[in-house]
Amino acid sequence: PLLRLWRAAVRVGEELGRVVRPEEEGSMLRGFYSCLTERAHRRLGGESVTLLLLQPSPSVRASGAAASDAFALGDFEAGFSQRALGRLRALEAKGIALTPPVLEKLGIPAPGSGHPRADGGRAAGAHVEELTSLVDGHIELSEPLAAAGRSPPIDPTQSLTRIGVGSTKLRPTASSAAMRAVTRALRLELASAADPVACEPTQRIRADACISVLQQPDTTPVSLGEQVALLSAATDGLLDEAVHTRDAAATDQLLRDLLAAVSAAAPELLPKVSRSGELTEAQAAELRGHTREFLAREEGQTG
């Protein structure tokens, strides 16, 4: 609705002879969103405010007549970066067809999508860019991930937060120390695994394990301690084989059983992590030990 309001205002301005030039629209759009966020802030008497602002992102998929089962390298000439073209040439040299699923894995929009990183130009995504520049964090919900059944379809490589549970008045921190301890290289690992050209099979398996613990089809809140337990198991590589040999439903049950087993073996471990926001070396070692014991039992039962 806000984007439609902005576009309607631009049309009215043009009818009155006030044409918004392309070089002006970015700063004007930023001012428009700034007024909305400041108004919400004032309505709460100047206190801290959390806003949920939903904005549509440009689709990475071609639509209408531009849609195709596979694209030729020549289709990518207009608007695409040299980096994207280089990756596409490498795929073509290996005989890999440039199909929509391959492009989605690479994060390259399809020709004819109108995406700002393709043939749509910067204006196609200006509203998202200006809004995210104002706020202290944003989450990107990915169209391809939703189509693949990810729930919620959050793309962690494109999402960002600058303040959060680890913040203090003197030192803003985007996350707790416990969360940082188990996610140091997570964004890089996921980004690397998204490239089918350079990605090693072991990277793909590790990324799949990490993605599995980021899914939350059940909307029941997950405590910080439980999140840390699952992410620790994934980033340490303990879930690689278990997730690789199971489908989505079996993996979901495995993770539930893992949390139950850790809680049964050490009832105070995860609550302590949740309360303190810290994960000591001793706690991390204990957590890995309980995880290994559980997975060994699972392997024995399934073997």
N, C-alpha and C positions, 0 to 999 in steps of 0.2 A: 504493500500500500504506500509506503513512504517513497519508494522509487517511482511509482506511478504518479504520486503527487508532484514530485520534482519534475518529471517529464511534462506533466500537464502545465506546470508553472512556466516551464521553458517555452512551450507552445504559445501560451497566452502572451508572454513577453515578445515573442516573434511577431504575433499578430498586432501588437502595439508598437512595433518598430524597434524593439530592443532585442537585437540578435545576439545570442551568446556565442562568441567565437570559441573554437576548439581549445585555444590556449588559455581561455578564461574559465572554462567549465570546471576544471579540476578544483581550483581555489574556491569557486562559488559553491560547488557541491560539498566541499569540506565545511564551508561556513554553514550550509544548510543543516548538515548532520551535527555540527558543533552546537548550534542553537537548540536542537532537540535534546542532546545529552545534557547540556547545561540547564535546560528547563526541568528535566527530571531531577537533577541534582538540587535545584532550588526548591522544588516541591517537597523534598525531604528535609528542608531546613538547613541545607549545607552539609548534612552528614554523608558518610560514605554510601555510595549507591552501586548496586549491581544491576546492570541492564541486560536483557536478552533481546538483542537486535538481530532479526533474521533477514538476510539479504540473499537473493538468488545469485548464484554464480553462473557464469557462462558455461554452456555445455561443451564437453570435449568431443561430442559426437556430431557427425555430419547429419544433416536433415534434408528431407525432400529429395530433389533430383541429385543433390551432391552425395547422397549416401551410396556406399559401394562396399562390396565384400572384400575388395583389396584395392590398394592405391599404387600408382606408379611414382617413382621418385620425382618426376617432373611435376606432379600435382602439388609438391610442397615448396615451390619456388617463392611465392608471394607471402611475405610476413613471417616466415619461419627463421629462427636464429641459425647461425652457422653451426653452433653446437648440436642443435637438433638435426640439421642436415647431415652432419658428420656421423651421428649415430645411425641415421637411416641408411647412409651409404654403406656402413659396416654391415648392417643387416642384409642389405641387398647383395653385397659381395659374398655373404655366406649362404645365399639362396633362400633366405627367410622372407616369406611374403609379408608385405606391409598391410596386414589386416587390422580392422578396428581393435580386436583384443590385444594384438601385439603393441599397437600404438598406446593403448590404455595402460599397459604394463610399463611402458617407457615414460608415461606422463606427457606424451606429445599429442596435442589435439589433432583431430582429423581435418583434412582440407574440406572447406565448406561448412565448418562448424561455427564460424564467426567468433571463435575464441580470441581473446586479446593476444595470446601467444601464437596465434596462427594468422588467419586472414581477416580477423575482426578488427585489428588495430587496438591501441591502448584504450580508446574511448569505450570499447565493449566491456571492459572491466573496471572502468574508472570509479563507479559507485562503490564497489567492494574495496578497492585500493584506498580510497579516501576515508571510508568508514573505519577500516582496520587500523589506519594510521592514527586515529583518535583514541582508540580504546587500549586498555591494558592487557588485552589478550583476545584471541579469536580461535574458533574451532572450524575447520573445513570439513564439511560432509561431502564425500566423494560419490559422484554418480556411478562410476564403474564399480566402486566397492559395494554400493547398495545393490547393484545388479548381480554382483557375485555372492550376495547373501550375507555380507558383513553386517553385524548389528551391535552397536551403532556403526554406520559407515564413516567413521572418523579417519581422516588421513593424518597420522601423527607427524609426517614429514613436512606438512604444510600448516600445521597448527602451532600456535605460539601463546605463551603466557609470560607476562613480565612481573606480576605480583601474585601472591598466593599464600598457602598455609604456612610457609616459612618466613613470611615477612615480619619485620619489626619496624618500629618508627625510625630507627637509625640505619638499618640495613635491609632494604627490600630484597626478598628472595622469592623466586618463582615457585619453589617447591620445598618440601621438607628434606632434611639431611638423609633420612631413610630412603626416600624416593630417589634422590640423586645418586645414592650409593648403588642402586640396582639398575639405573638407566643411563649410565654415563655415555655409552656408545650406541644407545638404542636408535636414535634418529638416523645416525650414519649407517647402521646395519640395515635398517629398513630401506633407506634410499639406495644403498648398494645393491640390495637384493631385487630392487624394482627394475634393474637394467638387465634384460635377458642376454645381452651381448657379453658383458663383462662379469656377470654374476656366476660364481662357482656353485656347484650343486650343494655343497655344505653351507654356503651362505643362504641359499634358498630355504633349506631345511631349518636353519636357525631362525630365519625371518618368519617362517610359518609358525614356529613355536611361539615366538613373541606375539605375532598377530593373534594367535589363539587365546592368549591370556588377556588381550586387550578387548576381546569381544565380551558383550554383556547383554545377551538376549533377554535375560531376566532383569527387570528394572529395579529390583531390590538393591539398595545401596550396599556397596562393598567397602568394608573398613580399610583404613590405611594399612594396617598390619596384614590383612588378607591380600591387598594389592601388592605389597612388598614381597610377600611369600611367593606369589605366582610369578611376578617379574624376576625375582631372584632365580627361581627354578629355570625360567626360560633363558635369561641372559647368561646364566652359568652353563648352559648347554645340557642341563639335566633332562629336559623335555624333548630333545631333538628326536630321538628314536621313537618315543612314546607317541608323540603327535604325528610323526611321519607315517606310522602304521595304523592310524585310526581315522575314521571319518569325523565329521563335525560333531555329531551327536555323541559319539563315544568319547571324543576329546573333552566335550563339555562335562560329561559325567566324571571323567578322570580328574579334572581339575576340582570339581566339587569334593570328590573323595579325598584328594590330596589335602585340601584345607581341613576337612574333617579329621584326617589322620594326624596332621600337625597339631591341631587343637587338642586332640585326645592325648597325644604324647607329651605336649607341653602347654597346658591350659593357659598359662600366663604370658607366654612368649608373644603372641600376636597382639593381645591387648596392650602390653607394655610398649610395643612399637607404635601402636595407634596413639597412645597417650603422650608419649615423649616426642614422637616425630623423629626419633633417632634409631639407628641400627648399628650397634657396636660390633666389633670383630667377633666377639664371643657369641653374640646372638646370631650373626650371619653364619658362623660355623655350625651352631646348633641347628639352625634352620636347614642348612644344606644336608646335615646328617639325617634329620627326620625325613627330608625329601627323598634322599637316596634309599633309605630303609623302606619307605612306602613304595617307590618304584620297583625295588627289588622284589617285594612281595607281589606286586602286580604282574611283573614279568614271570615269576614262578607260577602264578595262577593261570596266566594265559598260555604259558609255554607248555 
